[in-house]
Amino acid sequence: MDCETCAALINPAIDGELGPSRARQVREHVESCTACGRRWQRLSQARVAFASLPPEGPSPAFDQRVLARLETDASRRRRLLPAALAAAAVLAVIGLLSLDPRPENAPAPEGMPGPPVRDASATLGIDAGRAPLTASDCGRPSATSCQVLFSPCASAASCGPES
Amino acid sequence: MPRPETDEEALARIGSGDEGAFAWFLERYRARVFQFVRWILEHDGWAEDVTQEIFLQVHRSAARFAGRSSGKTWLYGLALNVCRNHRRAEARSGAWGQAVPVEPEIEVADASLDPLERMERDERHALVRGAVAALPPPQRLVLHLRDWEELTYQEMADVLEVPLGTVRSRLHNARAALADELEDRMRR
């Protein structure tokens, strides 16, 4: 192993990041080379110096401050919870009221407009622009069913009687 | 409830509302995370507020800890993000440098040492601390993550979001620079 390679591997060797055979090669080189031996020593000393340094902690009241903030956050959430539930309930009621309770094709009460006729082609995947459908296209047993599903049906009159 | 045995267990328990586990985690990492923040911010006045925010986020986010990394890696990734956000916010508001400095916790005297040994130890610590303070923040961070937290190089790369090669070269430069600084200061 040359000195350049060894220099790049000293830290990984100190930190146990090399495989056993590579680590042994570094160690053997360091033991036989004064310059690399000196490098190893300096880097190891720097590592030990830093590792032996005790961390400087925050002020003694730090934990109480953290716990107090947690308590404040929790009580804010508790205070806001009823309001959030009430808002959700109001939204749910509005949502329910906005739903039309009648079935889509139910007849309209006297004097009221009927339900809007839905474009069946949109739900059935039929191209609305193509030629009018015939009874044989829809295959429904009656003109009534045919008109409901494929309105306008050009051959409604030819549909068979209601079965 | 018994004390957690690992960081991962502590985070799982914090996520399910175990305040005892949170107290354990706070006690375990308080000083080291505070020091980590100080390495980055270089301004003591904000360090305590930022450290507090980190632990509040640990409390809020522990339920989302999925165990894909070690608890320590997760914690320091979160800490680094909080520091970055703080720096951005301060840069925007122009309030950098307005906070009141805090007094850090005083090192507890070791009763097992006689006064002379204690003095020597304190002098040694002051010398090393001064030498570390002379390094740029990215070098201090790799020393912190490797020599205090004993993260692997890959874990350090994950926390710092840099390639593995960058971790290797940064750590090499950091230790070499620290060795130079220490030699300089001992010669004075």
Interface residues (C-beta under 8 A of the other chain):
Chain A: A8 I10 N11 P12 D15 E17 R42 L43 Q45 A46 R47 A49 F50 A51 S52 L53 P54 P55 E56 G57 P58 S59 P60 F62 D63 R65 V66 R69 L70 D73
Chain B: A23 L26 E27 R30 A31 R32 F34 Q35 R38 A47 E48 T51 Q52 F55 L56 H59 V102 E103 P104 E105 E107 R124 H125 V128 R129 A131 V132 L143 R146 D147 W148 T152 Y153 R168 L171 H172 R175 A176 L178 A179 L182
